[in-house]
Structures are given as C-alpha cells and as structure tokens.
Amino acid sequence: MEIALVRVKYNSHIITPPLGLGYLASYAQKFGHKVLIIDALRDNLSNEQVVEKINAAGISAVGITCLSAFYNEVVELSKMLKAEGKKVFIGGIHPTFMPKQTLIDTGADYVSLGEGEISLKKLLDANFDGTGIQGIYNLENLPDKPIKGEKVENLDDLPMPDWGQISPKSYPRAPHGAVTKNYPIGIIITTRGCPYGCKFCASPNFYDRKIRFRSPKNVVDEIEYLVKNHGVKEIHFEDDNFTLKRSHAYEVCKMIVDRKIKITFTCPNGIRADKVDKELLLMMKKAGCYCFAYGIESANPQILKNINKDEDIETIKKSIDIAADCGIDCVGFFIFGLPGETKQSIEQSINFALSSKLTRAQFMIFDVLPGCNLYDDLDGQFESDFSKESYCSPEYVPETLTKQDLIDAQERAFRKFYFRPRIMFRMLRSVTLSQIGFLAKRLLTFGIIKHR
C-alpha cells in the first residue's frame, strides 16, 4: 500500500529532520509499502499545498504526526484531507494522551497511540482496516483505557530512518539549540525512553518509564553512513538522556574516536547532571562534543521536589563546573511557573544562572502538556490553549504569581543572562550568516528584542 506521512507547517524556529516520520517510512518500506514523506515545515508548504501534493501523487491514505504545539494545524489539515476523500490517521504524543478529542476534532479515521512502526505496518498490511490492531483506534472501538501500540523491543532491528527523503542537506541551519559549529547536521537518537518521573514531562508516560538502547555499533554505523552518504559534519543526539547509562555513551564516543570519524556533536535535548563525570566528559570531548544542555528546571530545592526531579542543585552546580573544566559549553534549561513558584524562587533561578559557568541558558514558561503528570494534577487550574506560542505564554499560574509576573520574568532572565559582554560576544562568534534570521526569530519570541 502507498501512504503519505506528513509534518505540518507551524510557527517554529527549530527546523530539523522529523526522525519519527523517517523511522515510520523506513520500517514500512522494509515490508514492501511505499511511503512519501512531506515535511511542510522544511518546505514551507501551507496545508492547501500539502493536499495538492498528495492529490498530485495519487495517494489515498495519509498519516499526520501531531504534537500539542501544532495541534490546530493538524486539525485543519485532517479536515481538508477528509473532504478530499482521503483515509487519515494521526499519531504522536498528543493523540496518545487525548485520543478521543483528537478523533472528534480532526474527523480522522484512526489515531495511533504510542510508538507507531509496528502499528503502521499492520495498518498498511490490512489495507487501512485498523480492526483489532493494538494501538490503532477510531471512535467506535476506543476503550476507556486504550493500550499503546506494540514496541520494537530491540532497537537494532529498526532500519535507519529514510534519510533519502529527510536528507540533512535539505534542512536550513535552524537547529535545536540555536547554534551549531558545522553543517549539515545529522539528528540521531541512541535510546528510547527515560526511567525518571519528572512531572512536567510526557516522556515517562509515553514510554512507561522504561528505556531501550541501540548498540553502540548500530549508532556509530549510522553516523558513518550520514558522513559518507550525506556529507554530515555534525551530529545532534536528541535522546531524553544520552548519558543515562555511562557505558553506552562512553562506548559510542570511543567508537567514534577509534573509527577516526571527523564530526562535532552536541546533546541539545539535555542530559542529567547527575549522570556525568570528568572521565566521561573528556571522552565525549575527544569524540567531538562541544556543547550539551542540563535540565536544571529550578534552583529552588522545594520546586525540584514538587516535580519529582530527583536531583539536587549542588550536584547540578558541580556538573556545570566539570563541563567548564573539560572545555565543553553548557546550556541550562530553566522553567518558570512550576507548582510552588514564587517571585523569590524565580530570582533564585536567575541568580543561579548568572553566577554559574553556564555559557547559554533557556528560560521557559511552563506549558501544561497532555501526557505529563501535572496535566492531571492541575486539572481545573488551567485552560489548554494549543494556539499559543509554546513556552512563552502561561496557561497555569501559581497562586503566588500573576501571568504578567511570569512573562516579565522570562524577558528579564534572558536579558540579564545574554546582555553581558562575555556571553554576548561568545554567542555572536558562534552564529553564521545563514542562522541570523532564525536567531532573530528566537529573540523576538522570548522578548529579548521587541517589535517596534
């Protein structure tokens, strides 16, 4: 069977290959199905143009990936496709945790819950009849407690993503993490899942707090393929936590060194500060690592307890210092507006960032996303708005603050951190001309600079 897999165009300053669609495509192709990937974000295609492209290809079935950040765009595209008589299924984190509402709003034939490779393959084998397929549901067969789709337990069994259709060279220099040393960039995950229970994150519930690892050889084989066949010069590891199992991260890096693969790499999605040591970071640097992020969230110990971070600020500070000693740039992720937040705790986080050896920092306003435990814990205390700018406009506001307090705090934090000569000049040195437009968009989004 032939199917189109789509990522919609939405407002984003991050434009990187959609690995999920790449894996779905290559897995379906492994079993003889034909797959067209349409990345409307990369290609700047409106929903109308996406429909035209699907019609021109003569494709009758469409899968759409869906995050809460672009839910409204997915709803619009699904309705347009249904009006054209297409079969539609929608997968991703948002429909996994809001399957009924997604089916109602989009009019789609099916939603796919959880990881989708096996579910999609079975759906295509059955000529788009989802009856009896685990993880595939419509409004008629959706139970009160639906079960997610089957997982590929051995990640080495997955073929590489369809890099032909999502070639790194075809993407602009708009990476996760804002800056990059080299280009093209290969996006890789070496694991799936996370065993921790951070209450602001949907990953623990999506992956059932379990983690699976690709073998280091499988990972480095893909890196070597990307270098030789797509001219990739930099790798971004987008795992939930690349260093969770020390031996895994160490062996991946050692193998890069042993094979003499000339790349730079970063971990822009963040790693845990309590899962690194100097020896590991030196090996990462030797393999080409020049930057990674720590998910700090808050410098207030009580807030860290409130969100089940299972980490303390002393360990985080020590790990930032180790990264600096190893010559690796370190980014800190902070979230304003978590339960228990006050004006004092916000200042505590800002002051921590300013006094630390962080080279960059991200100050986000808390988004209450479907799938995270706080989405249920805070029920009735917020109203979801899937049309707002992600991480910039409060939905939930702690009782000790106002919405404007959080907006002002975000702007103030960014300005205080980046409007320091040492940080500003270092940032400017790392930006290329092709990145300026995307960087300016980030600055406007977070209020660091303002429209006149």
N, C-alpha and C positions, 0 to 999 in steps of 0.2 A: 504494500500500500504506500501511497505518497502522502506526505504531510508537510505543512509549513510550520516552523516554530518561530515565534515572534517575541522580541522585546520591543515594547512601545517607546516612542519618543516622550521624554518628560524633562522637567527642569532639573538639570544636574550639571555640576562642574566636574564630575568624575565620569569618564567615558573609557571603559576598559572592556576587553572581550568577555562576553557572558558565558562563563565556564559551564554553568548549568545546562544551557542550550547546547553547548559543544559536546558535553557528555551524553545528553539525550540523543543527539543526532548520531554520534559515532556508534552508540550501543544499538540503536535501531537499525543502522546500516549494516552492522555486523550480522544481522539476521535477515538481510535482503530487502529491507524497506528503503524507500527513497525519501530524503529529508532536505528541505530547503530552509536555511536559517535566514531570517530577515531581522537585522538589527537596526531598527528605525532610529535608535538613539545615535548610533555611529553615523548612519547615512542621512540623518536629518529628514526623515520621512514623516509626514503627517499620517494620521490614521486613514484618511482618504487615499493617500498614495500607497499605503500598505495593502489596502483592499484591492486597489488597481493592480498591484504587482502580483497578488495571489490569483486574481482573476486571469491575468495575462499568462500565468504559469499553468492555468487549468487545474489548480489544486482545490479539492473539495473539503479537506479536513485541516484544521488549524489548532495548534496548541499555543497558549499565551502564558508566559511567565509573569508572576504577579507578586510584587511587594506592596506593602501599605503605602509607600511613598508615591506610587503611581497607580493606585487602585482606580481612581476616577478615569484615567486614560484607558485602562484595561476594560472597564465597564463600557465605555463608549465604543471601543474597537469591537468588542464582542457583539454588541447590539448591531453594529454595522455589518459584521460578517453573517450574523444570523439572518439579517434582512436580505442578504445575497444567497441564502440557502446553504451556507456552509455548516459543517459539523465543527463544533468548538469545544475544546476542553481547556481548563485553566489550572495551572499548578503553581507551586511556590509556597512560601511561608504564610502569606495572608490567607489563601483559601484553605490551607491545612488547619488553621485555627478558627476560621469563620466560613466553613463550607456552605451552610445553608444560606446565609446572607449573600455570599458570592454568587450562588446559583440564582437566587431571586433577582439580584441587581443586574447581573450580566445576561441572563437568559441562556447561558451556556448549556450544552448537553451534559457535560460532566465536569466535576472538579477532581483533581488528583492530589491526594494527601501524602505528605512526606516525600521521601526520595522517589524519583519518578522513572528511573531507567527500566526496571522490570515491568512496572505498571504500563508504561507507554508501549513497550514491546508487545505485551499481551493484548493491549487495546488494538494495536495495528494488526496483530495476528487474527483477531476476531473481527476484522473489517469494521472497526469503530463501534462494536457492540460491547459495552462495558459490563454486561450482566455477569456477576459472580467474580469479578476481578478485584482482588484485595487492593484497597486504596483508591478505587475509582467509584464515584457516587454521582447519582442525579437526585432530584428532589423526591422521586418515587421510592428509592431504595436507601435513603440516607438514615442510618440509625441514630439513636440518641448519643451513642458513644462510638463513633466511627473508628475504624482501625487504619493506621497509615499503611502505605504500600510496602511490599517486600523490599528489603535492602540487599544490595550486593555486599555480602559479608567480607569477601576477600577483594579489597580494592585493586589489587594487581590484575584481577580478572577484567576490569574495565579497560576498554581500548582508550587510547589518548583522545582528548576532545577533537572535534573536527576542525583542526587548525586551518585547513584549506578555506573554510567559509568564515572563520573568525581570525584571519591572519593578523598577527601583531602589527605588521607594517601598515595595515589598513586603518589603524586607530590613531586619533590625534594624541598629542603629548599632553593628555589631561588625566594623569594617573591618580589613583587613591594615594593620598599623602602629599599632593600638591607639587612636589618637586621630584626630579629624577636626574641621575648623573648621565645615563646613557639611554639610547633608543635604537631599535624597537624594544618593547617591554613584553616579556612573557609572563602571563599570570598563571600561577600554579598553586594547587592545594596538595599537601602531602598526607593530610588526615581528613577525617570527617568526624565532627562531634566534639564535645567537651564534657568532662565529668563533673564540672563545678555547677553550682546552683545560683549564680547571680540573678537576683530577682528582676532586674531591669532588662534582661536579655532573653530572647526567644530560643536561642540555640539549645539550652538544656532540655526544653520540652520537645523541640523538633527532633533532636537526636536521642532523646530518652536518657540523657546524661551518660552516654557511652561514647567511646572514641575508637575508631579503627585507623590503622596506619597502612600506608603503602610501604613497600620495602624500599630502602634507600636506593637500591639498584634501579627499581622501577622509576623512581623520581628522577634520578640523575640521567637515566636513558632519555627521559622526556626533555630534560634541559638540553642535553646534547643534540637531540633531534631539532629543537627550536633554534639552537645556534646554527646548526649546519643547513637547515632547510628553510628557515625564515629570517635568518640574519639577526636573531635576537642577541642583544648585548647586555640586557639587564633582566633579572627575574624578580618578581614580587610574589613572595609566599603569602597567600591570603588565608592560611589556616586560622581557626579560632585560637590556637596556641601552638605555634611551630615547635617550641622548646619544651612542651609538656613532658615528653619522655626524652631525657637527656641523651640517651644512647642513639635515639633515632635522629635527632638534629645533628649530633656530633658526626655520625656516620655519613649523613647526606653531605655535610660540609667537607669531611675528609675525602670523600669520593670525588667531589668537585676538584679538590686540590690534586689528588692522585692522577686524575684523568687530564689534568692541565687545561681545564675548561676556563676560558678567559671571560668572566662575567662579573658584573657587580650585582648585588641583591639587597633587598630590604624586606622588612616584615611590617607593612603598613597597617595591617588589621590588629596588631597588638599582640604582645606576649606577656605572660605573667612575670612580675618582678621577682617572685619567689622561686622561679624555675630557671634561673641562670646562675652561673658562677664565672669567675675570671677565665678559667681554662676553656670553657665552652665558648665564651665571647671572643677569645683570641682565635680559636679555630674558625668561628664564623667570619671574623675579620679577614683571616688568611684566605678564606674561600671567596671573599668579595663583598661581605656585608659592610655597608657604610651607615646604615640607619635602621632603627626599628622603633616601635611605639610600646609604651607601657599603658595598660588600662588602669589609671590611678583612681578615677571617678571622683574622689573627695579626699581632702586632707583631714577630715574630721572622723575620729575613730568610731563614734556612735553611728554616723551615717553608713560607714563601711559595714558595721554590724547589721544595720537595718536592711541592707540589700544583700546580705549573705556573701559578701565579697571574699571572706575567709583569707584576708591578707591584712597586714598592719603597715602603717605609714613609715615606721622605722625601716622595715625591710625594703620598702619601695625606695626610700631615700638612699639606702646603701646600694641598691642595684643601679640607680641612676649614676651614682659616683663611680661604680665599677665600669659602666659603659663609657663614661667620660675618660677614665684611666686607660681604657682599651682603644680610645680614639674612634668610637662609634657614636654618631649623632643619635640622640634620644628624644623622642616626642612623647609628651604626656597628654593623655586623654582625660578630661575632666567633665563632669556632668553637673549642671546646676538645676536645682528644683527637685531633687530626690526626697523621699519622705524624711522628715526631721530637719530639712534645710532651714537655715535662718540667715539673716544678714551677716551675723558673726561667722558662721561656718563657711559662707561664700568667701569672705575676706580671708579666712584661714586657708582656703584652697588657692586663692590668688597669690597670697604671700608665700605659700609653699612653692608655687611655680616660679615666682620671681627670685626666690633665694636658692633654688636648686640649680643643678648643672644641665637642666633641660635645654636643648637647642631649639626646639619648637614646642608649641602647645596648642591643643584644640579645646575650646570651652563650649560645650554643647548644652542646650536646654533640653531637659528630659522629655522624650517622647514616650507616651504610654502605648506600646505596640501590642497588637494581638499576639498571643503566644508567650509573652513574659508573665511571670507570676504576679507582678504588680498590676497587670491589666485586670486580674480578678480581685486582688487585694483592695484596689482603689475603686472598685465598682461603685458608681453613684457619685463619685467625687470629681469626675471629669467627663467631658464630652469629646468623642473622637472627631477629628477633622482631617480627613485624608486629602484635602485640597491645600493645606497649609504648607509652608516651607519647613522641611524636616529639620529638627533640632534648633529652630530659631524662634518658634512661637509656642508659648506654653499652652498645654491642654489642662494638665493638673497643676495646681498651685498650692504649695503647703500653706497651712493656716497662718503661719507667721510672716508670710510674704504676700506681695501683690504681683500680678502679671507684669507690670511695668518694672518692678524690682528686678525680676529675672532678665528681662530684655536689657535693662540698663547694665546689669552685672556682666552680661555676656560681652557687650560692647566695651565696657570698662576693662575687663580682663584682657581681651585681645589687644586693646590699645596699650595698656600698661606693659604687657609682655613684649609686643613686637616693636613698639616705638622706643626702643632702647638702641643706641647706635650699634653696639656689638651684635645684637640679634638681627637688626635690620640689614646691616651690611652683609652678614653671613647669609641671610636669606636671599638677598639680591644677587649675590655671587653664584648662587645655585640655580637661578632661573634663566632659561633660554628665551630668545625672542618668540619662539613658537608657543611658549607657555603663558605669555603675558596676558592674553585675553582671558584664559581660564582662571589665572590667578586673580585678575581684577574682578571676575565674577564672584570668586570666593570672598574677596574683601568687601564687596557690596552686600553679599548675602548676610555676612555676620556683622555688618555695621561698622567695620573697621574704617572704611571710607563711605561717604554718603553721596547720594544723588543730589545734584544742585537744582 
